[in-house]
C-alpha cells in the first residue's frame, strides 16, 4: 500500500475509508509504522498505543461494514495531548507526579470522538501540566520542531503540533490556556483552533487554569479543524461551564471574507514584533483585502496588561487545582517520607518540575492574605476590562487579525534561560483566553531560516464558524498549509 502521507488530510483520509479505497486497519497500521519510525527524531509522542489503536480500528471497521452512520472522520487516526483522560491508558500531563496514572473514566471529548469513529494512536508530549511555551518542561522528553530539530515546536501542545507537522498523524487534539494550541501550530506550520470557552467540554481535561482552559484541534487546514470542531463541540452536563452550542462549521465554510471588516490592533505591530514576522503578516493581510475584506487599524492598548493579568490568574488557579496531587490518592509517591505532612512535602518536591513549582508558589502568593486584593483581585478587574475592550472592538469589526507570536520558534534551551521572555512571547494569545473568545492560528509564510510564521484571527464568542470561514478563505488563496518539512516527506515511511 502506497500512501502519500504529506497529501493525506484528515477529511481526505475519511473519504477514502468511506469509498472503501482504504480499510481503517490498513490506515491505522500505516500511521503506526510511520509514527514509530519518525518519532525517535521528533519526540512528539509520550506513548504510542499500538495494541489499543489496532483494537479501536477493528471495532470502527465493523461499524462501517454494518453501515452505521458515522461522521466524515470515521476511521481516521489522531494523537491526543496527555492531559486529557483516557480510560485505562496512562495519562501523565508529562509530569513525574502522575507517572503510572491510568484514569478510571473517559473524558467527554474521548467519548465523542469514539462515537464519531476516530482512532487514537497515542498520547502526545506537552509542557508539564501545560505550563510552558516550548514543550521543554516535560519530565519525560523534549519535543523537537520538525522544520528544524534544533528548534522548539512551541507549547504547551507542542507534541500535538509536531506530530501533525511531521504527518505522524492526520490531526491531533490539544488544549489552550494562554495560546497552547495556537502558538505551537504557528511554530510548526499547521492550523490550530482554540474554540470559544464552553463550546467543547472540559470534563476529563486535567485542569491548569479552569477559567481559561479550552480543548481544540490541530490539523493541516481550517476545513479539517471545522470537521473536528463539529465532532467535539456541544453541551455536556458533566461540565458546569459547558454551553448549549453545537456547531455545523463545515457547512458554513464557503462564505468568504467579502465585506467583512477586520480590525488590526496597532499594539500588535509594536517594537516587540520581529521585522520578518511583521512583513509576512502584512502580506497575509493583503491577501484578505484582495479577497474583499475591509481592514482598519484601531487602538488596543489594554493588551499591555494582558500578560501580567494572565499569569496571576492562571497561576492562582493552578495553585488550587494542583493541590489534589499529594501522593495519597494516585500517581507518584515519595518513598522516603515519614508521616502525612512529609508525604505531601517530599512527593510534591520530587514529583513537580521547577516551572510547575514556580507557578504554584506564585499563585499561592497572589491568593494569600494581604496580597489577594493587590494581585488576584486586581488581575480579575483587568480581565473584565480586556473583555470589555474586545466587546467594543467587535461592535465595529467582524474579527481581529494579528500575529500569533513575536518571533518564529526559538532554539531549544533559549527560552528556559530567559523565562520572562518566554512569558512575554504569549502577548498576542493570552487575552483571547482571558475573554473566552475563539482564535485560530494559520500558517502564512516562512522566515529566512525556513521556520513557519503564523497569523491569528480572533472572533467574538461563539462566532467560531465565521472565524473558520475566514480562515478557509485565506487558505483557498494560499498554499502555506499544504507545505511540509523535509522530514515529513521521507519516502517509504
Secondary structure, DSSP 8 states (H G I E B T S, - for coil): ----TTT--HHHHHHHHHTTSS-HHHHHHHHHHHHHHHHHHH--EEEE-HHHHHHHHHHHHHHHHTT----TTTT-EEEEETTB-BTTBB--TT-GGGTT-B-SS--HHHHHHHHTT-EEEEEE--SGGG--SSS-S-SS----BTTBTTB---SSSHHHHHHHHTTSSSEEEEEESSSTTHHHHHHHTSEEEE--TTSB--TTB--SSTTT-EEEEEESSHHHHHHHHHHHBS--TT-TT--S-----GGGGGG--TT-EEEEEGGGGSTTS-HHHHHHHHHHHHHHHHTT-EEEEE--GGGGGHHHHHHHHHHHHHHHHGGG-SSSSSS---TT--SHHHHHHHHHHHHS-HHHHHHHHHHHHHHSTTTIIIIIIHHHHHHHHHHHHHHHHHTT-SEEEEESSSSS--BTTHHHH-HHHHHHTTTTTHHHHHHT-EEEEEEEEE-TTS-EEEEEEEE-TT-HHHHHHHHHHHHHH--GGG---GGGG-TT-
